[in-house]
Amino acid sequence: MEGIAIARVSQVEIPLLDAALRQLAVDLGDDYRSDMATLEAALCEPGAGCFALLASRDGRPMGAALAAPVFSTTRGGAGLFVSDLWVAQDARGQGLARRLLAKTLQEGAHRNTGRFLKLTVYHDTLGARAVYDRLGFSASADETNMFLTGAALETLKETV
């Protein structure tokens, strides 16, 4: 893990972040529907709704975290939803995910969103689940992730 620096992503690092998130999608077998312009808008424009961290060594992405504020009355305040967390294959097992999450919490503290971290883990990513279990994350049996997209999203947008 020597020589890996973690820093907040600025406009200059958007291509590296994009590469890291594309690799995460490949690793998970997911589609990747974002692009660099969308990432830049979400992270770098005034009033940006989220932030990203990039772990790199010698100009190569070794890990990334993408997070956004979320408020929960049941958790008693504002926290962060980590929507994407990736560590390069050759950097796994060395504590980089822990470092990225710790740095995410530090960034969140500056935004008054350090009360909790929330993330989603796929059922078939047992290695990731083991990491989160070791860090002390707990699964919620009371919640189901639900998404509204496509035509249903557009229909709801028109409802006022």
C-alpha angles and dihedrals in degrees: 000000000000116000096017111134123193119208139159112267116252129183091276093059096048092103091053092047090048090052091049094049091046089054090050089054090050091048090052097039090241131144115252109218101165128091136199094263091054092047091049092050093048094048109028111030120096109277092021110182099216144022136217136209125207126202110203142170123195091348093306122118111243099169143352141196128195118193141171133191118262129181123216126184090195091054091045101242148350124337139158131267109212101208096176131027121168135171122187115250094246092051097050121116093030101095098262094129089054091050092048092050092046091051089047089056091049091052089047092053089061087056096044089248101114100109095101145346122231127189141160123236124194116239092235097051096086094163092056091046090052090053092051092047091052090050090054102255113151127210119237115226089186098064136070122189110236129184134196115203143146121015094354090056092049091049091052091049088059093053113097 
